[in-house]
Structures are given as C-alpha cells and as structure tokens.
C-alpha cells in the first residue's frame, strides 16, 4: 500500500554532552521516509532551499523515496533547527529555529500523492496539515504528529485537524498539555473524545503507549547504551510503525503491536548515531534481528 509523509526537511545543528555537529541532514520527513524505506516505497512532500545539498536528494532517491513532491525553492534557505541535549540525553532544549522556506510552505500534492492510502502528517502547523488532507482522495489511515508549540498557538486548527484524522502521536508532556490531565491514560481518553480513533503517547527512553476506545498497548524502548543523538527518534518510531501498517495493509490488534515494536526498534538504531548515520549502516535484517531479541526479552 502507498505511504505518504509530509513534513520538515532540515539541516540541523546538534549539540550533545560529547559532540557538536552542524548542518546535519534531518527533519521529520527525512527520518520518517528513510526508516519507512526499509519496508517499502515512500512518497515525501516537503520544501527545501537552494542551499540544500543535491547529494542528500540523490541519497533519498536511491532509497526508493519518491521526492517528486520535494519543492526546491529558488533563492530560499532550508529550514534549520538547533538543539542541545542535556546529560541524561532524554531532555533537550531548542536553541534556535529558522523556519526559512518552511515558514510559508503551501503544500501542493502531485497527482499520484493524492491517492496515497497511508498518510503521516509529521509535526508542522495544523493549518498546513489540514491543507494536505483537503487534497487527499480517500486515504485509508491518516496519522498526525504535533507538538506543544501548536497546542499553544494554533489550538483551534489543531482541534479541527483532530476531527479528521485516525490517529495522533504526541509525547507525554504534550498529551498532558492538550488534555489538561496528568494521568496519561486519562489524557489519552480525553484526546480520543476530540476525534481520533487512537492516540500514541511517546515517552522517550520509557517507550510508548497506544490507546484506543477498546485497546491499550504499552511497549518499552529497546535498551541501548549507545545513545549519541536522540534527534529523530519520534519520527523514526512513526516511520517504522506506519511503514509496517502500509506493508501489511491492515491495522488489527496483532499488526498494531508489531508496528509499535518495529517503531521502537528503528528508533533505537536512530539514537545510536548523529542524524541518519547509524540508520545508513544497517539493513532490514539488522532490524529484524533486533526485533527478535526484543521479543525474547518478554518471553517467559
Ligand atoms: P524528533 O526528535 O523526532 O522530535 O524530531 C526532530 C526533528 O524535527 C529534527 O530533525 C528537526 O529538524 C525537526 N523539527 C524541530 N522543530 C521543528 C518544527 N517546529 N517543525 C518541524 N520540524 C521540526
């Protein structure tokens, strides 16, 4: 089944307690589509500036990622995010966000993207996410990601979006902020009342939870001691989960649990290197081997 992601394509500046890197290829749509391409083809929609290195686009294309919908804005500069991680590598601070070409991004979907069956609206302005949905021709499963910024400054648009999507992913503090509840299960149930069929709460190194009206699934993060750069873990999680749904073409309970496990496993690889570094070293077999190890950890 076809899979579409819409979101940021970025050149990130990342600072951790042990290293600092500049102009690292990143952005939600990049992590999502790179991870998704282990499972099947991915259509990517986004915008970059003229400064975006061409080899990045060639690399994405070589991975079965369709970049027809990646606009290269003449005279524009690529979105740039700068972040700093603290000692525990779980908490981070945004030092700077240069929206550049992302600031006035008006998504226009190529004809073949409009027929995508599985759609992920990565973190971005809810009004942009809605503009994408307005162009879709009957997607089967639409999941969106959001963040505290949009809950704070575009709540009305976010509430309108929630009525039109199947699922939402957000982190624990964002779930609390959106719902006004401190208990995460209560928070998720309140968010379900706002429209989506399911809510996925990401808890960083503590794993994730899937909550629908009838189901609650929890999954710990895969334990790794090689955390170099957590950037993109959330988008990788979403990429693994959505791409597995698209490859199976269904979302029954067993498929949901396996999709959550794949999301967790790919995210564990992402954090083991800067940007895409670690993901570029691995194959689908490495993902499956780690998935098996993960499964053994629960077998008793
Ligand atoms: P994650 O670590 O999964 O939350 O995603 C990190 C990625 O999100 C980075 O590569 C950033 O380029 C991108 N990002 C950070 N802030 C924003 C924002 N306001 N809008 C869109 N993408 C963002």
Boltz pocket constraint, residues with backbone or C-beta under 6 A from the ligand:
constraints:
  - pocket:
      binder: B
      contacts: [[A, 8], [A, 9], [A, 10], [A, 11], [A, 12], [A, 26], [A, 27], [A, 28], [A, 80], [A, 81], [A, 97], [A, 123], [A, 124], [A, 230], [A, 231], [A, 232], [A, 233], [A, 234], [A, 235], [A, 236]]
      max_distance: 6.0
